[in-house]
């Protein structure tokens, strides 16, 4: 049976890479390029991948691009407030319609994530070359497929609780750090028809997105967030339901 490739758009600010030499040394072609390469490496012909960045017209997220995107990944940090509100509303609408969204690292403060969560999305942090241990707390979850019980990221920024987000629908990973902090590092949500996954690692100064376990998590999350039966549906709406709709031909009771 013929299968349709998952259409992935990898979005990145691409600001650090152009303004900070230490970041450019790690990601000379931009973090978005390395994330996209990891997706292609792990998922092969199961995906088609393109990239988009902040400086492109409409941030690279035109109506046509989003209409042909099944899963969008998002990395941002320095320029959250430079993302146009109209583009945020456009992405929000697509998530409600069923487009998957993978929010990475400092994307927790992105306008789109705060909009979807309805909270500040604030947290504790420390940029001090920490060792991060990522613990799999839901080993049967599809996003944990192929991952060990725990893996280490040798150099990372620390994020710690309290993380001001709604209680995740499912928690796949937690992190621990050298200062004793813990963090809910792999959080699943559903909004409308859309599936959202927040994954904590990915500070711009460290080569996190080259690490194979991290690439596996992102690839798995793309598969999980892809919702082919709903990705072209309209968002949920308030529909008038007169008495008798349930029993009417074609209504819920008449469907098989």
C-alpha positions in Angstrom: 0.0 0.0 0.0 1.3 3.4 -1.0 2.1 5.7 2.0 2.3 9.5 1.9 5.5 11.1 3.3 5.1 13.3 6.4 5.6 16.9 5.3 7.9 18.5 7.9 8.9 22.1 8.2 11.8 22.9 10.5 11.6 26.5 11.7 14.5 28.3 13.4 15.2 31.9 14.4 18.7 31.7 12.9 19.8 34.7 14.9 22.4 33.3 17.3 24.2 31.6 14.4 24.7 34.9 12.6 25.4 37.1 15.6 27.5 34.9 18.0 30.8 33.4 16.8 30.7 30.6 19.4 27.3 29.5 18.1 28.4 29.7 14.5 31.3 27.4 15.2 28.9 24.7 16.4 26.2 25.3 13.8 27.8 27.0 10.8 24.8 26.4 8.6 22.3 27.1 11.4 20.6 24.9 14.0 17.6 24.5 11.7 19.9 22.8 9.1 21.3 20.4 11.6 17.8 19.6 13.0 16.5 19.0 9.5 19.5 16.8 8.7 18.8 14.7 11.7 15.1 14.2 10.7 16.2 13.1 7.2 18.8 10.8 8.7 16.4 9.1 11.0 13.2 9.0 8.9 14.5 8.9 5.4 11.8 8.5 2.7 9.1 8.6 5.3 9.4 12.4 5.4 9.9 15.4 3.1 11.7 18.2 5.0 12.1 21.9 4.4 13.4 24.7 6.5 12.1 28.2 7.3 13.7 31.1 9.3 12.7 34.3 10.9 14.2 36.7 8.3 12.3 35.2 5.4 9.1 36.9 4.2 6.3 36.0 6.6 9.0 34.2 8.5 8.9 31.5 5.9 5.5 30.4 7.2 3.2 31.5 4.4 -0.3 30.1 4.2 0.8 27.8 1.4 3.7 26.5 3.4 1.6 25.8 6.5 -1.2 24.2 4.4 1.4 21.7 3.1 3.0 21.1 6.5 2.0 18.1 8.6 4.5 18.7 11.4 6.3 21.9 12.3 9.3 22.0 14.6 10.1 25.3 16.3 13.4 26.7 17.9 13.5 30.3 19.1 15.2 32.3 21.7 16.5 35.8 21.1 13.7 37.1 18.9 10.4 35.7 20.3 8.8 39.1 20.2 9.9 39.7 16.6 7.6 37.0 15.4 4.6 38.7 13.9 1.3 38.1 15.7 -0.5 37.4 12.4 1.9 34.5 11.8 1.4 33.2 15.3 -2.4 33.2 14.7 -1.8 31.4 11.4 0.2 28.7 13.1 -2.2 28.4 16.0 -5.1 27.9 13.5 -3.1 25.1 11.7 -2.4 23.3 15.0 -6.1 23.4 15.8 -6.7 21.9 12.4 -4.4 19.0 13.1 -0.8 20.1 12.3 1.7 18.7 14.7 4.0 21.1 16.6 7.4 20.1 18.1 8.7 22.9 20.4 12.4 22.7 21.2 14.4 24.1 24.1 13.9 27.9 24.6 10.9 27.7 22.3 9.0 27.4 25.6 8.8 31.2 25.5 7.7 31.4 21.9 4.5 33.3 21.3 2.9 30.2 19.7 3.7 27.9 22.7 2.5 30.5 25.3 -0.7 30.9 23.2 -1.3 27.2 23.1 -0.5 26.7 26.8 -2.3 29.8 28.2 0.4 30.2 30.8 3.7 32.1 31.3 5.8 29.0 30.4 8.5 30.3 32.7 11.1 28.2 34.5 14.3 28.2 36.4 17.6 28.1 34.4 21.3 28.2 34.7 23.8 28.4 31.9 26.8 26.7 33.4 27.9 23.8 31.2 25.8 21.3 33.1 25.5 17.6 32.6 22.0 16.5 31.8 20.6 13.1 32.4 17.3 12.4 30.5 15.3 9.7 32.1 12.6 7.8 30.2 9.5 7.7 32.4 7.1 6.3 29.8 9.0 3.6 28.0 6.0 2.3 26.2 5.2 5.7 24.6 5.9 6.0 20.8 8.2 8.9 21.4 10.4 6.7 23.6 10.8 4.0 21.0 14.5 2.9 20.6 15.6 5.0 23.6 17.4 3.6 26.6 16.1 4.0 30.2 18.4 7.1 30.5 21.0 8.9 28.4 23.4 11.7 29.1 23.9 15.0 27.3 27.4 16.0 28.5 27.0 19.8 28.1 23.7 21.6 28.4 22.0 24.6 30.0 20.0 23.7 33.1 16.2 24.2 33.1 14.5 23.4 36.5 11.1 23.3 38.1 8.8 25.0 38.5 7.9 24.9 34.8 4.7 27.0 34.4 2.8 24.9 31.9 -0.4 22.9 32.1 -0.1 19.4 33.4 1.0 17.4 30.4 -1.4 14.9 28.8 1.5 12.5 28.8 5.0 12.9 30.3 7.7 10.9 28.4 11.0 12.2 29.8 12.3 14.0 32.8 15.8 15.5 33.3 18.2 15.8 36.2 21.1 18.2 36.5 24.3 18.6 38.5 22.7 21.1 40.9 20.1 18.5 41.9 17.4 20.1 39.7 14.8 18.1 37.9 12.6 19.1 34.9 9.7 17.8 32.9 11.6 17.5 29.7 9.3 15.7 27.3 5.7 16.9 27.5 2.8 15.9 25.2 -0.3 18.0 24.7 -3.4 18.0 22.4 -5.1 21.2 21.3 -8.0 20.9 18.9 -7.0 18.2 16.4 -3.3 19.0 16.9 -0.6 17.2 18.9 2.2 19.1 20.6 5.4 17.9 22.0 7.8 20.0 24.1 11.4 18.7 24.3 13.8 20.6 26.5 17.4 20.1 25.3 19.1 22.3 22.6 21.0 25.2 24.0 22.7 27.0 21.1 26.2 26.9 22.4 26.4 23.1 22.6 26.3 20.4 19.9 23.1 18.8 21.3 21.3 18.4 17.9 24.1 16.2 16.6 23.6 13.7 19.4 21.9 10.5 18.1 19.5 10.0 21.1 18.3 13.6 20.6 17.8 13.0 16.9 15.8 9.9 17.7 13.5 11.7 20.1 12.8 14.4 17.5 12.2 11.8 14.8 9.9 9.8 17.1 8.0 12.9 18.1 7.4 13.8 14.5 5.8 10.4 13.9 3.7 10.8 17.0 2.6 14.3 16.2 1.6 13.5 12.6 -2.2 13.1 12.6 -3.1 12.2 9.0 -6.8 11.6 9.6 -7.3 15.1 11.0 -4.5 17.2 9.5 -6.9 18.8 6.9 -10.0 19.1 9.1 -11.5 22.4 10.2 -11.0 23.3 13.8 -13.5 22.3 16.4 -16.5 24.6 16.3 -19.7 25.3 18.2 -22.4 23.6 16.0 -26.1 24.0 16.6 -27.7 20.6 17.5 -31.5 20.6 17.5 -33.4 17.8 19.3 -33.3 14.6 17.4 -29.9 15.2 15.7 -28.5 12.0 17.4 -31.2 9.7 15.9 -31.4 11.4 12.5 -30.1 9.6 9.4 -26.3 10.2 9.3 -26.3 11.3 12.9 -24.1 9.7 15.6 -26.6 6.9 16.3 -26.9 6.1 12.6 -23.2 5.9 11.9 -21.4 2.5 11.8 
